[in-house]
Amino acid sequence: MVSKLGDEKKKYESLLDEKLEIDEKLIISTKAFEETKEKIIAQDKVIEEFKAKIEAQTKVTDELTHKIDEEKKINRVEEEKFRKLA
């Protein structure tokens, strides 16, 4: 009976040690997770800022391309007029 009680006590202590070890790992993992989560949030913010800059630059580029196309059309018309006059 005493032997069985001793075995159970050792088993309990072993399980308690495992639990404490698991709790420590959980705390460390949770902390690492939170740090990673914060980094991801910061990176998402930077990505959104880049997207906004890209969209703005694309808009400017599209406007300039449109102006260039219009100027090319005007130049073609003027060239045709000068050819007809020549």
Distance bins in CASP14 RR format, pairs under 12 A and 6 or more apart:
PFRMAT RR
TARGET T0000
AUTHOR 0000-0000-0000
RMODE 2
METHOD distances of the structure
MODEL  1
1 7 0 0 0 0 0 1 0 0 0 0 0
1 8 0 0 0 0 0 1 0 0 0 0 0
2 8 0 0 0 0 0 1 0 0 0 0 0
2 9 0 0 0 0 0 1 0 0 0 0 0
3 9 0 0 0 0 0 1 0 0 0 0 0
3 10 0 0 0 0 0 1 0 0 0 0 0
4 10 0 0 0 0 0 1 0 0 0 0 0
4 11 0 0 0 0 0 1 0 0 0 0 0
5 11 0 0 0 0 0 1 0 0 0 0 0
5 12 0 0 0 0 0 1 0 0 0 0 0
6 12 0 0 0 0 1 0 0 0 0 0 0
6 13 0 0 0 0 1 0 0 0 0 0 0
6 14 0 0 0 0 0 1 0 0 0 0 0
7 13 0 0 0 0 0 1 0 0 0 0 0
7 14 0 0 0 0 0 1 0 0 0 0 0
8 14 0 0 0 0 0 1 0 0 0 0 0
8 15 0 0 0 0 0 1 0 0 0 0 0
9 15 0 0 0 0 0 1 0 0 0 0 0
9 16 0 0 0 0 0 1 0 0 0 0 0
10 16 0 0 0 0 0 1 0 0 0 0 0
10 17 0 0 0 0 0 1 0 0 0 0 0
11 17 0 0 0 0 0 1 0 0 0 0 0
11 18 0 0 0 0 0 1 0 0 0 0 0
12 18 0 0 0 0 0 1 0 0 0 0 0
12 19 0 0 0 0 0 1 0 0 0 0 0
13 19 0 0 0 0 0 1 0 0 0 0 0
13 20 0 0 0 0 0 1 0 0 0 0 0
14 20 0 0 0 0 0 1 0 0 0 0 0
14 21 0 0 0 0 0 1 0 0 0 0 0
15 21 0 0 0 0 0 1 0 0 0 0 0
15 22 0 0 0 0 0 1 0 0 0 0 0
16 22 0 0 0 0 0 1 0 0 0 0 0
16 23 0 0 0 0 0 1 0 0 0 0 0
17 23 0 0 0 0 0 1 0 0 0 0 0
17 24 0 0 0 0 0 1 0 0 0 0 0
18 24 0 0 0 0 0 1 0 0 0 0 0
18 25 0 0 0 0 0 1 0 0 0 0 0
19 25 0 0 0 0 0 1 0 0 0 0 0
19 26 0 0 0 0 0 1 0 0 0 0 0
20 26 0 0 0 0 0 1 0 0 0 0 0
20 27 0 0 0 0 0 1 0 0 0 0 0
21 27 0 0 0 0 0 1 0 0 0 0 0
21 28 0 0 0 0 0 1 0 0 0 0 0
22 28 0 0 0 0 0 1 0 0 0 0 0
22 29 0 0 0 0 0 1 0 0 0 0 0
23 29 0 0 0 0 0 1 0 0 0 0 0
23 30 0 0 0 0 0 1 0 0 0 0 0
24 30 0 0 0 0 0 1 0 0 0 0 0
24 31 0 0 0 0 0 1 0 0 0 0 0
25 31 0 0 0 0 0 1 0 0 0 0 0
25 32 0 0 0 0 0 1 0 0 0 0 0
26 32 0 0 0 0 0 1 0 0 0 0 0
26 33 0 0 0 0 0 1 0 0 0 0 0
27 33 0 0 0 0 0 1 0 0 0 0 0
27 34 0 0 0 0 0 1 0 0 0 0 0
28 34 0 0 0 0 0 1 0 0 0 0 0
28 35 0 0 0 0 0 1 0 0 0 0 0
29 35 0 0 0 0 0 1 0 0 0 0 0
29 36 0 0 0 0 0 1 0 0 0 0 0
30 36 0 0 0 0 0 1 0 0 0 0 0
30 37 0 0 0 0 0 1 0 0 0 0 0
31 37 0 0 0 0 0 1 0 0 0 0 0
31 38 0 0 0 0 0 1 0 0 0 0 0
32 38 0 0 0 0 0 1 0 0 0 0 0
32 39 0 0 0 0 0 1 0 0 0 0 0
33 39 0 0 0 0 0 1 0 0 0 0 0
33 40 0 0 0 0 0 1 0 0 0 0 0
34 40 0 0 0 0 0 1 0 0 0 0 0
34 41 0 0 0 0 0 1 0 0 0 0 0
35 41 0 0 0 0 0 1 0 0 0 0 0
35 42 0 0 0 0 0 1 0 0 0 0 0
36 42 0 0 0 0 0 1 0 0 0 0 0
36 43 0 0 0 0 0 1 0 0 0 0 0
37 43 0 0 0 0 0 1 0 0 0 0 0
37 44 0 0 0 0 0 1 0 0 0 0 0
38 44 0 0 0 0 0 1 0 0 0 0 0
38 45 0 0 0 0 0 1 0 0 0 0 0
39 45 0 0 0 0 0 1 0 0 0 0 0
39 46 0 0 0 0 0 1 0 0 0 0 0
40 46 0 0 0 0 0 1 0 0 0 0 0
40 47 0 0 0 0 0 1 0 0 0 0 0
41 47 0 0 0 0 0 1 0 0 0 0 0
41 48 0 0 0 0 0 1 0 0 0 0 0
42 48 0 0 0 0 0 1 0 0 0 0 0
42 49 0 0 0 0 0 1 0 0 0 0 0
43 49 0 0 0 0 0 1 0 0 0 0 0
43 50 0 0 0 0 0 1 0 0 0 0 0
44 50 0 0 0 0 0 1 0 0 0 0 0
44 51 0 0 0 0 0 1 0 0 0 0 0
45 51 0 0 0 0 0 1 0 0 0 0 0
45 52 0 0 0 0 0 1 0 0 0 0 0
46 52 0 0 0 0 0 1 0 0 0 0 0
46 53 0 0 0 0 0 1 0 0 0 0 0
47 53 0 0 0 0 0 1 0 0 0 0 0
47 54 0 0 0 0 0 1 0 0 0 0 0
48 54 0 0 0 0 0 1 0 0 0 0 0
48 55 0 0 0 0 0 1 0 0 0 0 0
49 55 0 0 0 0 0 1 0 0 0 0 0
49 56 0 0 0 0 0 1 0 0 0 0 0
50 56 0 0 0 0 0 1 0 0 0 0 0
50 57 0 0 0 0 0 1 0 0 0 0 0
51 57 0 0 0 0 0 1 0 0 0 0 0
51 58 0 0 0 0 0 1 0 0 0 0 0
52 58 0 0 0 0 0 1 0 0 0 0 0
52 59 0 0 0 0 0 1 0 0 0 0 0
53 59 0 0 0 0 0 1 0 0 0 0 0
53 60 0 0 0 0 0 1 0 0 0 0 0
54 60 0 0 0 0 0 1 0 0 0 0 0
54 61 0 0 0 0 0 1 0 0 0 0 0
55 61 0 0 0 0 0 1 0 0 0 0 0
55 62 0 0 0 0 0 1 0 0 0 0 0
56 62 0 0 0 0 0 1 0 0 0 0 0
56 63 0 0 0 0 0 1 0 0 0 0 0
57 63 0 0 0 0 0 1 0 0 0 0 0
57 64 0 0 0 0 0 1 0 0 0 0 0
58 64 0 0 0 0 0 1 0 0 0 0 0
58 65 0 0 0 0 0 1 0 0 0 0 0
59 65 0 0 0 0 0 1 0 0 0 0 0
59 66 0 0 0 0 0 1 0 0 0 0 0
60 66 0 0 0 0 0 1 0 0 0 0 0
60 67 0 0 0 0 0 1 0 0 0 0 0
61 67 0 0 0 0 0 1 0 0 0 0 0
61 68 0 0 0 0 0 1 0 0 0 0 0
62 68 0 0 0 0 0 1 0 0 0 0 0
62 69 0 0 0 0 0 1 0 0 0 0 0
63 69 0 0 0 0 0 1 0 0 0 0 0
63 70 0 0 0 0 0 1 0 0 0 0 0
64 70 0 0 0 0 0 1 0 0 0 0 0
64 71 0 0 0 0 0 1 0 0 0 0 0
65 71 0 0 0 0 0 1 0 0 0 0 0
65 72 0 0 0 0 0 1 0 0 0 0 0
66 72 0 0 0 0 0 1 0 0 0 0 0
66 73 0 0 0 0 0 1 0 0 0 0 0
67 73 0 0 0 0 0 1 0 0 0 0 0
67 74 0 0 0 0 0 1 0 0 0 0 0
68 74 0 0 0 0 0 1 0 0 0 0 0
68 75 0 0 0 0 0 1 0 0 0 0 0
69 75 0 0 0 0 0 1 0 0 0 0 0
69 76 0 0 0 0 0 1 0 0 0 0 0
70 76 0 0 0 0 0 1 0 0 0 0 0
70 77 0 0 0 0 0 1 0 0 0 0 0
71 77 0 0 0 0 0 1 0 0 0 0 0
71 78 0 0 0 0 0 1 0 0 0 0 0
72 78 0 0 0 0 0 1 0 0 0 0 0
72 79 0 0 0 0 0 1 0 0 0 0 0
73 79 0 0 0 0 0 1 0 0 0 0 0
73 80 0 0 0 0 0 1 0 0 0 0 0
74 80 0 0 0 0 0 1 0 0 0 0 0
74 81 0 0 0 0 0 1 0 0 0 0 0
75 81 0 0 0 0 0 1 0 0 0 0 0
75 82 0 0 0 0 0 1 0 0 0 0 0
76 82 0 0 0 0 0 1 0 0 0 0 0
76 83 0 0 0 0 0 1 0 0 0 0 0
77 83 0 0 0 0 0 1 0 0 0 0 0
77 84 0 0 0 0 0 1 0 0 0 0 0
78 84 0 0 0 0 0 1 0 0 0 0 0
78 85 0 0 0 0 0 1 0 0 0 0 0
79 85 0 0 0 0 0 1 0 0 0 0 0
79 86 0 0 0 0 0 1 0 0 0 0 0
80 86 0 0 0 0 0 1 0 0 0 0 0
END
